[in-house]
Amino acid sequence: MHLIRSTAGTVVLAVVGLIAAACGGNAALSSVGPSSVSSGRASISGIVRGSAVTPTPSRTLSEETFSTLDSRSGVTISVVGTGISTNADNQGQFTLNDVPSGTVVLNFTAPGSNATATLQGVGPGDRVQITVTVNGNNAHVDSEHHNNGEISARITSVDSGNQSFQAGSWTIKTNGSTVIRHGSKTVQFSDLKVGDHVEVRGTRDGSTVTATEIKVEQGGRGGDDADDDDDDHEGEDD
C-alpha cells in the first residue's frame, strides 16, 4: 500500500492490490447506504479527498483484521435534512442513493472535520458524479457531472450560431441528435425563442447541459399552447 502526499499535506490513498491479497482475491468494497434508487430519486457518487481521509497505517498481511480495519476511510457522507448517509471506502469512494431532487447539501464528517458542500439542480432520476476535497471544516467540489437529470426553466437568450440557449443559470447545448418537441410535435431549434418554458434532459457538466431532449411547455410555436404538457394525447399533427 502506497501513500501519496501532496505538498499541502493532502492525503490521497492509492491501494495497490494488498487488500485483494489479504482477502483471497475477493476484495470488492462497497459503501454503506440505501441499496436501490426509487423512481424519481437521484444518486450521488464520487470520491472524497483531503485531510479528512484517514491514512491507512502500515500493517502486515498476517493480521486477521487487516481487511476490516482498512475498509473505511473514516469519512461519513450524509444528505442534510434526510436520514441518507454512507461511509467512504479506503479509496475515498462513496455512493448515496434515493437522494431527493433539487438543491442537495452534503455533510462530510470525520475526526477533526465537519464540512458541507452544496449541489444545485439535482434532477429526478439524476446520476451525479462528484469529486470533493475536504480539509478541516472546508469542503470544495472539484468536479461535478450530471447524467439524465431534468431541468425546468425559461429561455432567457438564444445563440442560433452555436445552436445553444440560456435558461436560467444553465447553458443548454444541442447537437444533431437532440430531439425538440412541443406537445406531440417535433420542432426545430429555430422554433425556440426567448420566453419559452422548457424541460431539458441531457448530460450536465457544471452549469452546461448537452441536451438529448427538449420539451417546450409554453410559449411554443404559433399559439400551440393547447399541446403543452400533452405528449400522451392522440391526434395528427396539423
PAZAPA-4460 file (N, C-alpha, C; in steps of 0.05 Angstrom, whole numbers, plus 32768, in hexadecimal, padded with zeros to 4 digits):
% residues 238
    n_x    n_y    n_z   ca_x   ca_y   ca_z    c_x    c_y    c_z   seq   type   mol
   8011   7FE8   8000   8000   8000   8000   8012   8019   8000     1      M     A
   800A   802C   7FEF   801A   8043   7FEC   800A   805C   7FF4     2      H     A
   8017   806E   8001   800B   8087   8009   8016   809D   7FF7     3      L     A
   8004   80AC   7FEA   800D   80C2   7FD9   8006   80DC   7FE7     4      I     A
   801A   80ED   7FEE   8016   8105   7FFC   801C   811D   7FEB     5      R     A
   800B   8131   7FEB   8010   814A   7FDD   8020   815C   7FEF     6      S     A
   802A   8172   7FE3   803A   8185   7FF3   8029   8193   8007     7      T     A
   800E   8194   8003   7FFC   81A1   8016   7FF3   818E   802D     8      A     A
   7FFD   8176   802C   7FF7   8163   8041   7FDE   8153   803B     9      G     A
   7FD2   8157   8024   7FBA   8148   801C   7FC2   812B   8017    10      T     A
   7FB2   8119   8022   7FB9   80FD   801F   7FA4   80F0   800D    11      V     A
   7FAE   80E2   7FF9   7F9D   80D3   7FE7   7FA7   80B6   7FE8    12      V     A
   7F95   80A4   7FEE   7F9C   8088   7FF1   7F9C   807A   7FD6    13      L     A
   7FB1   806B   7FD1   7FB2   805A   7FB9   7FB7   803E   7FC1    14      A     A
   7FA3   802C   7FBE   7FA6   8011   7FC6   7FB0   8000   7FAF    15      V     A
   7FC6   7FF2   7FB4   7FD3   7FE3   7F9E   7FD3   7FC5   7FA4    16      V     A
   7FBB   7FB9   7FA4   7FB9   7F9C   7FA4   7FBC   7F8F   7FBF    17      G     A
   7FC3   7F9D   7FD5   7FC9   7F90   7FEE   7FAF   7F84   7FFB    18      L     A
   7F99   7F94   7FF9   7F80   7F89   8005   7F77   7F71   7FF6    19      I     A
   7F7A   7F71   7FDB   7F72   7F59   7FCC   7F82   7F41   7FD4    20      A     A
   7F9B   7F45   7FDA   7FAC   7F2F   7FE2   7FA4   7F25   7FFD    21      A     A
   7F9D   7F38   800F   7F96   7F30   802A   7F7B   7F22   802C    22      A     A
   7F69   7F27   8018   7F4E   7F1C   8019   7F4B   7F06   8005    23      C     A
   7F61   7EFB   7FFB   7F5F   7EE5   7FE8   7F55   7EED   7FCD    24      G     A
   7F5B   7F05   7FC6   7F53   7F0E   7FAB   7F37   7F18   7FA8    25      G     A
   7F28   7F19   7FBF   7F0D   7F22   7FBD   7F0A   7F3A   7FD0    26      N     A
   7F12   7F51   7FC6   7F13   7F69   7FD8   7F01   7F7F   7FCD    27      A     A
   7EEA   7F78   7FC3   7ED8   7F8D   7FB9   7ECF   7F9E   7FD0    28      A     A
   7ED2   7FB9   7FCE   7ECA   7FCB   7FE3   7EB0   7FD9   7FDB    29      L     A
   7E9D   7FDA   7FED   7E84   7FE8   7FE7   7E7E   7FFB   7FFE    30      S     A
   7E73   8012   7FF7   7E6C   8025   800B   7E52   801D   8019    31      S     A
   7E4E   8027   8031   7E36   8021   8041   7E21   8036   803B    32      V     A
   7E09   802D   8034   7DF4   8040   802E   7DDC   8032   8022    33      G     A
   7DC8   8041   801A   7DB0   8035   800D   7DB9   8024   7FF5    34      P     A
   7DAB   800D   7FF1   7DB4   7FFA   7FDC   7DA8   7FFF   7FC1    35      S     A
   7D94   8010   7FBF   7D87   8014   7FA5   7D7E   8030   7FA2    36      S     A
   7D79   8038   7F89   7D6F   8053   7F83   7D52   8052   7F7D    37      V     A
   7D41   805F   7F8C   7D25   8060   7F87   7D1F   8071   7F6E    38      S     A
   7D08   806D   7F62   7D00   807C   7F4B   7D00   809A   7F51    39      S     A
   7D0C   80AA   7F40   7D0C   80C7   7F44   7D21   80D0   7F57    40      G     A
   7D30   80BF   7F64   7D46   80C6   7F76   7D60   80C6   7F67    41      R     A
   7D74   80D4   7F73   7D8E   80D6   7F66   7DA2   80C5   7F75    42      A     A
   7DBA   80C1   7F69   7DD0   80B5   7F77   7DE8   80C7   7F74    43      S     A
   7DF9   80C8   7F89   7E11   80D8   7F88   7E29   80C6   7F8F    44      I     A
   7E3C   80C4   7F7D   7E54   80B4   7F81   7E6C   80C6   7F7E    45      S     A
   7E82   80BE   7F8A   7E99   80CE   7F87   7EB1   80C5   7F98    46      G     A
   7EC4   80D6   7F99   7EDD   80D2   7FA8   7EE2   80E9   7FBA    47      I     A
   7EE8   80E4   7FD3   7EEF   80F9   7FE6   7F0D   80F7   7FEC    48      V     A
   7F1B   810E   7FEA   7F37   810F   7FF0   7F3D   8124   8005    49      R     A
   7F55   8125   800E   7F5D   813A   8020   7F65   812F   803B    50      G     A
   7F6A   8142   804E   7F74   813B   8068   7F5F   812B   8079    51      S     A
   7F46   812C   8071   7F31   811D   807F   7F34   80FF   807A    52      A     A
   7F41   80F8   8065   7F44   80DB   805E   7F5A   80D0   8070    53      V     A
   7F53   80BD   8081   7F67   80B2   8094   7F7B   80A0   8086    54      T     A
   7F95   80A6   8088   7FA9   8094   807C   7FA8   8078   8088    55      P     A
   7FAB   8064   8078   7FAB   8049   8081   7FC7   8042   808C    56      T     A
   7FC9   803B   80A6   7FE4   8035   80B0   7FEF   801C   80A4    57      P     A
   800A   801A   80A4   8017   8002   8099   8010   7FEA   80AA    58      S     A
   800B   7FD3   809C   8004   7FBB   80AA   8011   7FA3   809C    59      R     A
   8012   7F8D   80AA   801C   7F74   809D   8005   7F64   8094    60      T     A
   8008   7F54   807F   7FF3   7F45   8074   7FEA   7F2F   8087    61      L     A
   7FF9   7F29   809B   7FF2   7F14   80AE   7FDC   7F1C   80C2    62      S     A
   7FD7   7F37   80C4   7FC3   7F40   80D7   7FA7   7F39   80CD    63      E     A
   7F98   7F2B   80DE   7F7D   7F22   80D7   7F6A   7F3A   80D1    64      E     A
   7F6F   7F50   80DE   7F5D   7F67   80DC   7F65   7F7A   80C5    65      T     A
   7F78   7F72   80B6   7F83   7F84   80A1   7F6D   7F90   808F    66      F     A
   7F5D   7F7E   8083   7F49   7F88   8070   7F33   7F98   807E    67      S     A
   7F2C   7F90   8096   7F17   7F9E   80A5   7F20   7FBB   80AC    68      T     A
   7F38   7FBD   80B7   7F42   7FD7   80BF   7F47   7FE9   80A8    69      L     A
   7F4D   7FDE   8091   7F55   7FEE   807A   7F3E   7FF4   8067    70      D     A
   7F26   7FEA   806E   7F10   7FEC   805B   7F02   8007   805B    71      S     A
   7F08   8019   806E   7EFB   8033   8070   7F0F   8049   8070    72      R     A
   7F07   8060   8065   7F19   8077   8065   7F16   8088   807E    73      S     A
   7F01   8084   808D   7EFB   8095   80A4   7EE8   80AC   809F    74      G     A
   7EDF   80AE   8086   7ECD   80C5   807E   7EB0   80BB   807B    75      V     A
   7E9E   80C8   8088   7E81   80C3   8085   7E75   80D9   8075    76      T     A
   7E65   80D2   8060   7E58   80E6   804F   7E3A   80E3   8053    77      I     A
   7E2C   80F9   8059   7E0F   80F8   805D   7E02   810E   804E    78      S     A
   7DE8   810A   8047   7DD8   811F   803A   7DC9   812E   8050    79      V     A
   7DCF   8147   8053   7DC3   8158   8068   7DA5   8158   8066    80      V     A
   7D97   8155   807C   7D7A   8156   807C   7D6D   813B   8076    81      G     A
   7D7D   8126   8072   7D72   810B   806D   7D81   80F7   807F    82      T     A
   7D79   80DE   807D   7D87   80C9   808C   7D9A   80BA   807A    83      G     A
   7DA1   80C6   8063   7DB2   80B8   8050   7DD0   80BE   8056    84      I     A
   7DDF   80A8   805A   7DFC   80AB   805F   7E0B   8093   8056    85      S     A
   7E25   8095   8054   7E36   807F   804C   7E52   8085   8056    86      T     A
   7E63   8071   8054   7E80   8074   805B   7E91   8071   8042    87      N     A
   7EA4   8082   803E   7EB7   807F   8028   7EC9   8068   802E    88      A     A
   7ED1   8059   8019   7EE3   8042   801D   7F00   804D   801F    89      D     A
   7F13   803A   8020   7F2E   8043   8025   7F3B   8050   800C    90      N     A
   7F2C   8052   7FF6   7F36   8062   7FE0   7F27   807C   7FDE    91      Q     A
   7F16   8081   7FF2   7F06   809A   7FF2   7EED   8099   7FE1    92      G     A
   7EE6   8082   7FD7   7ECF   8080   7FC6   7EB5   807B   7FD6    93      Q     A
   7E9F   8087   7FCC   7E86   8084   7FDA   7E6F   8086   7FC6    94      F     A
   7E57   807D   7FCE   7E3E   807F   7FBF   7E27   8084   7FD2    95      T     A
   7E17   8098   7FCB   7DFE   809E   7FD9   7DE7   8099   7FC6    96      L     A
   7DD4   8088   7FCE   7DBC   8082   7FBD   7DA3   808F   7FC9    97      N     A
   7D8E   8090   7FB9   7D74   809A   7FC2   7D76   80B7   7FCB    98      D     A
   7D87   80C7   7FBE   7D8A   80E3   7FC6   7D74   80F4   7FB9    99      V     A
   7D66   8104   7FC9   7D51   8115   7FBD   7D5C   812A   7FAA   100      P     A
   7D4C   8131   7F96   7D56   8145   7F82   7D54   8161   7F8E   101      S     A
   7D61   8173   7F7F   7D62   818F   7F88   7D7E   8197   7F91   102      G     A
   7D80   81A9   7FA4   7D9A   81B1   7FAF   7DA1   819D   7FC6   103      T     A
   7DB8   8191   7FC3   7DC1   817C   7FD6   7DD9   8186   7FE5   104      V     A
   7DD8   8185   8000   7DEF   818C   8010   7DFB   8172   801C   105      V     A
   7E14   816E   8016   7E22   8156   8021   7E33   815E   8039   106      L     A
   7E33   814E   804D   7E43   8152   8065   7E59   813D   8066   107      N     A
   7E71   8145   806A   7E88   8133   806B   7E93   8135   8088   108      F     A
   7E93   811E   8096   7E9D   811E   80B1   7EB3   8109   80B4   109      T     A
   7EC7   810F   80C4   7EDD   80FD   80C9   7EEB   8109   80E2   110      A     A
   7EFD   80F9   80EE   7F0C   8105   8105   7F1A   811F   80FD   111      P     A
   7F12   8135   810A   7F1E   814E   8104   7F12   815D   80ED   112      G     A
   7EFD   8152   80E1   7EF0   815F   80CA   7ED2   815E   80CC   113      S     A
   7EC5   8174   80C4   7EA8   8176   80C2   7EA2   818B   80AE   114      N     A
   7E9D   8184   8095   7E9B   8197   807F   7E83   8191   806E   115      A     A
   7E78   81A5   8060   7E62   81A1   804E   7E69   81AB   8032   116      T     A
   7E5B   819F   801E   7E5D   81A7   8002   7E41   81A7   7FF6   117      A     A
   7E3B   81BA   7FE5   7E20   81BC   7FDA   7E21   81B6   7FBC   118      T     A
   7E0E   81A5   7FB4   7E0A   819F   7F97   7DF0   81AB   7F8E   119      L     A
   7DF0   81BB   7F79   7DD8   81C8   7F6F   7DCC   81B7   7F58   120      Q     A
   7DB2   81B8   7F56   7DA4   81AD   7F3E   7DA7   818F   7F3B   121      G     A
   7DA5   8180   7F50   7DA4   8163   7F4E   7D89   815B   7F44   122      V     A
   7D87   814E   7F2D   7D6E   8148   7F21   7D63   812D   7F28   123      G     A
   7D48   8128   7F23   7D3D   810E   7F28   7D4B   80F9   7F18   124      P     A
   7D53   80E3   7F24   7D61   80CE   7F16   7D7E   80D5   7F0F   125      G     A
   7D87   80EB   7F18   7DA2   80F4   7F12   7DB7   80E1   7F1D   126      D     A
   7DCD   80DE   7F0F   7DE4   80CF   7F19   7DFC   80E3   7F19   127      R     A
   7E03   80EB   7F31   7E17   8100   7F34   7E32   80F3   7F3D   128      V     A
   7E47   80FC   7F30   7E62   80F3   7F37   7E72   810C   7F3F   129      Q     A
   7E7F   810A   7F57   7E8E   8121   7F61   7EA9   8119   7F6C   130      I     A
   7EBB   812C   7F6D   7ED4   8129   7F7C   7ED5   8140   7F8F   131      T     A
   7EDA   8139   7FA9   7ED9   814E   7FBE   7EF3   814C   7FCE   132      V     A
   7EFF   8163   7FD4   7F16   8164   7FE6   7F0C   8170   8001   133      T     A
   7F11   8161   8016   7F09   816A   8031   7F22   816E   8042   134      V     A
   7F26   8186   804C   7F3B   818C   805E   7F30   819B   8076   135      N     A
   7F31   818E   808E   7F25   819A   80A5   7F07   819F   80A2   136      G     A
   7EFF   81B8   80A5   7EE2   81BF   80A2   7EDB   81CB   8087   137      N     A
   7EED   81C7   8074   7EE8   81D1   8059   7EE6   81BA   8045   138      N     A
   7ED2   81BB   8034   7ECE   81A8   801F   7ECC   81B7   8004   139      A     A
   7EDA   81AD   7FF0   7EDA   81BA   7FD6   7ED3   81A5   7FC1   140      H     A
   7EBF   81AA   7FB0   7EB7   8198   7F9A   7ECA   819E   7F83   141      V     A
   7EDC   818B   7F7E   7EF0   818F   7F68   7EE4   8189   7F4D   142      D     A
   7ED2   8176   7F4B   7EC4   8170   7F31   7EA9   8166   7F37   143      S     A
   7E96   816B   7F25   7E7A   8164   7F28   7E6F   815D   7F0D   144      E     A
   7E64   8145   7F0A   7E5A   813C   7EF0   7E3F   812F   7EF4   145      H     A
   7E2A   8137   7EE5   7E10   812D   7EE8   7E09   811D   7ECF   146      H     A
   7DF9   8107   7ED3   7DEF   80F7   7EBC   7DD2   80F3   7EBF   147      N     A
   7DC3   80F7   7EAA   7DA7   80F1   7EA9   7D96   8100   7EBD   148      N     A
   7DA0   8118   7EC5   7D8F   8129   7ED6   7D7C   8139   7EC5   149      G     A
   7D69   8146   7ED1   7D56   8157   7EC3   7D56   8173   7ECE   150      E     A
   7D57   8187   7EBC   7D57   81A3   7EC3   7D3E   81AF   7EB9   151      I     A
   7D31   81BF   7EC9   7D19   81CE   7EC0   7D1E   81EB   7EC4   152      S     A
   7D1F   81FA   7EAE   7D25   8217   7EB0   7D1B   8225   7E97   153      A     A
   7D1C   8240   7E98   7D13   8251   7E82   7D2B   825B   7E72   154      R     A
   7D29   825A   7E57   7D3F   8264   7E46   7D42   8282   7E49   155      I     A
   7D5A   828A   7E4F   7D60   82A7   7E52   7D70   82B2   7E3B   156      T     A
   7D7E   82A2   7E2C   7D8C   82AB   7E14   7D92   8293   7E02   157      S     A
   7D94   8298   7DE8   7D98   8283   7DD4   7DB1   828A   7DC3   158      V     A
   7DC3   8277   7DC0   7DDB   827A   7DAF   7DD8   8267   7D97   159      D     A
   7DCC   8272   7D81   7DC6   8262   7D6A   7DDF   8257   7D5D   160      S     A
   7DF5   8267   7D5D   7E0E   825E   7D51   7E19   8245   7D5D   161      G     A
   7E18   8244   7D78   7E22   822D   7D86   7E0D   8218   7D8D   162      N     A
   7DF4   821D   7D84   7DDE   820A   7D8A   7DDC   8205   7DA8   163      Q     A
   7DDD   821A   7DB7   7DDB   8218   7DD4   7DC9   822F   7DDF   164      S     A
   7DC1   822C   7DF8   7DB1   8242   7E04   7DB6   8242   7E22   165      F     A
   7DAF   8259   7E2E   7DB2   825C   7E4B   7D96   8259   7E57   166      Q     A
   7D94   8248   7E6D   7D7B   8245   7E7B   7D81   8247   7E98   167      A     A
   7D7A   825D   7EA4   7D82   8262   7EC0   7DA0   8263   7EC2   168      G     A
   7DAB   8253   7ED4   7DC8   8253   7ED7   7DD6   823D   7EC6   169      S     A
   7DC6   8230   7EB5   7DD1   821A   7EA5   7DD6   8222   7E88   170      W     A
   7DEC   8218   7E7D   7DF1   821A   7E61   7DEA   8200   7E54   171      T     A
   7DD7   8200   7E42   7DCD   81E8   7E35   7DD9   81E6   7E19   172      I     A
   7DE8   81D1   7E14   7DF3   81CC   7DF9   7DE3   81B6   7DEB   173      K     A
   7DE0   81B9   7DD1   7DD3   81A4   7DC1   7DE6   819A   7DAC   174      T     A
   7DDF   8182   7DA1   7DEE   8177   7D8B   7DDB   8168   7D78   175      N     A
   7DE6   815A   7D66   7DD5   814D   7D52   7DC3   8138   7D5D   176      G     A
   7DC9   812D   7D74   7DB8   8118   7D80   7DA4   8123   7D94   177      S     A
   7DA4   813D   7D99   7D91   8149   7DAD   7D75   8149   7DA1   178      T     A
   7D62   813F   7DB0   7D46   813F   7DA7   7D38   8156   7DB5   179      V     A
   7D2A   8167   7DA6   7D1C   817E   7DB1   7CFE   817A   7DAA   180      I     A
   7CEE   817A   7DBF   7CD2   8176   7DBB   7CC1   818C   7DC8   181      R     A
   7CAA   8191   7DBB   7C96   81A3   7DC7   7C7C   8193   7DC6   182      H     A
   7C73   818A   7DDE   7C5C   8178   7DDF   7C62   815F   7DCF   183      G     A
   7C51   8158   7DBC   7C55   8140   7DAC   7C66   8145   7D93   184      S     A
   7C6F   815D   7D8F   7C7E   8164   7D77   7C9C   8166   7D7B   185      K     A
   7CAA   815E   7D67   7CC7   8162   7D67   7CCD   817D   7D59   186      T     A
   7CDD   818E   7D66   7CE2   81A8   7D5B   7D01   81AB   7D58   187      V     A
   7D09   81C1   7D4C   7D25   81C7   7D46   7D30   81DA   7D5B   188      Q     A
   7D4B   81DB   7D5C   7D57   81EE   7D6E   7D4E   820B   7D68   189      F     A
   7D4B   8211   7D4E   7D43   822C   7D46   7D27   8234   7D51   190      S     A
   7D17   8220   7D5A   7CFD   8226   7D65   7CFE   822E   7D82   191      D     A
   7D15   822A   7D8F   7D18   8233   7DAB   7D1C   8251   7DAC   192      L     A
   7D10   825D   7DC1   7D13   827A   7DC3   7D13   8282   7DE1   193      K     A
   7D1D   829A   7DE6   7D1E   82A4   7E01   7D02   82A5   7E0D   194      V     A
   7CFF   829B   7E25   7CE5   829A   7E33   7CD9   827F   7E33   195      G     A
   7CE2   826D   7E21   7CD9   8251   7E22   7CE1   8244   7E3C   196      D     A
   7CCF   8235   7E48   7CD6   8225   7E60   7CDB   8209   7E56   197      H     A
   7CF2   81FE   7E5E   7CFB   81E4   7E53   7D02   81D1   7E6A   198      V     A
   7CFF   81B7   7E64   7D0A   81A2   7E74   7D21   8196   7E64   199      E     A
   7D38   8193   7E70   7D50   818A   7E62   7D5B   8171   7E70   200      V     A
   7D60   815C   7E61   7D6E   8145   7E6B   7D88   8142   7E5B   201      R     A
   7D9D   8139   7E69   7DB6   8136   7E5C   7DCC   8131   7E6F   202      G     A
   7DE5   8137   7E66   7DFC   8133   7E77   7E07   814D   7E80   203      T     A
   7E0A   8150   7E9A   7E13   8169   7EA5   7E30   8168   7EAD   204      R     A
   7E3E   817E   7EA8   7E59   8182   7EB1   7E5B   819E   7EBD   205      D     A
   7E59   819F   7ED8   7E57   81B9   7EE5   7E3D   81C6   7EDE   206      G     A
   7E3D   81DE   7ED2   7E25   81EC   7ECB   7E1E   81EA   7EAD   207      S     A
   7E2C   81D8   7E9F   7E27   81D4   7E83   7E1A   81B8   7E7F   208      T     A
   7E05   81B8   7E6E   7DF6   81A0   7E69   7DF7   819A   7E4B   209      V     A
   7DFF   8182   7E43   7DFD   8179   7E27   7DE3   816A   7E26   210      T     A
   7DCF   8175   7E19   7DB4   816B   7E1A   7DB0   8153   7E07   211      A     A
   7DA2   813F   7E12   7D98   8129   7E01   7D7B   812D   7DFA   212      T     A
   7D6C   813B   7E0B   7D50   8140   7E06   7D48   815B   7E12   213      E     A
   7D39   816B   7E02   7D2F   8184   7E0C   7D11   8184   7E07   214      I     A
   7D01   818A   7E1C   7CE4   818C   7E19   7CDC   81A9   7E1F   215      K     A
   7CCE   81B5   7E0B   7CC4   81D0   7E0F   7CAA   81CE   7E1D   216      V     A
   7CA8   81DB   7E35   7C90   81D9   7E45   7C7B   81EE   7E3F   217      E     A
   7C85   8206   7E38   7C73   821C   7E32   7C81   8231   7E21   218      Q     A
   7C71   8241   7E13   7C7D   8256   7E02   7C8B   824A   7DEA   219      G     A
   7C81   8233   7DE0   7C8D   8225   7DCA   7C85   8232   7DAF   220      G     A
   7C84   8221   7D9B   7C7F   822B   7D80   7C62   8234   7D7C   221      R     A
   7C5F   824B   7D72   7C45   8254   7D67   7C2C   824E   7D77   222      G     A
   7C2D   8253   7D92   7C14   8250   7DA1   7C0C   8233   7DA5   223      G     A
   7C1F   8220   7DA5   7C18   8204   7DA9   7C17   81FD   7DC7   224      D     A
   7C11   8210   7DD8   7C12   820C   7DF5   7C00   81F5   7DFE   225      D     A
   7BED   81EE   7DEE   7BDB   81D8   7DF6   7BEA   81BE   7DF7   226      A     A
   7C01   81BD   7DE9   7C10   81A4   7DE8   7C23   81A2   7E00   227      D     A
   7C26   81B7   7E10   7C39   81B7   7E26   7C34   81A0   7E39   228      D     A
   7C49   8192   7E41   7C48   817D   7E54   7C32   8168   7E4D   229      D     A
   7C2F   8163   7E33   7C1A   8152   7E29   7C26   813D   7E17   230      D     A
   7C3D   8133   7E1E   7C4C   8121   7E0C   7C3D   8107   7E07   231      D     A
   7C2C   80FF   7E19   7C1F   80E4   7E16   7C05   80E6   7E08   232      D     A
   7BFB   80FE   7E00   7BE2   8100   7DF2   7BE4   80F5   7DD6   233      H     A
   7BCF   80E9   7DCC   7BCE   80DF   7DB1   7BC7   80F5   7D9E   234      E     A
   7BCF   80F2   7D84   7BC7   8106   7D71   7BDC   810A   7D5C   235      G     A
   7BD5   8114   7D46   7BE8   8119   7D30   7BF3   8135   7D32   236      E     A
   7C0C   8138   7D28   7C18   8153   7D26   7C08   8164   7D13   237      D     A
   7C07   817E   7D19   7BF9   8190   7D07   7C08   8191   7CEC   238      D     A
***
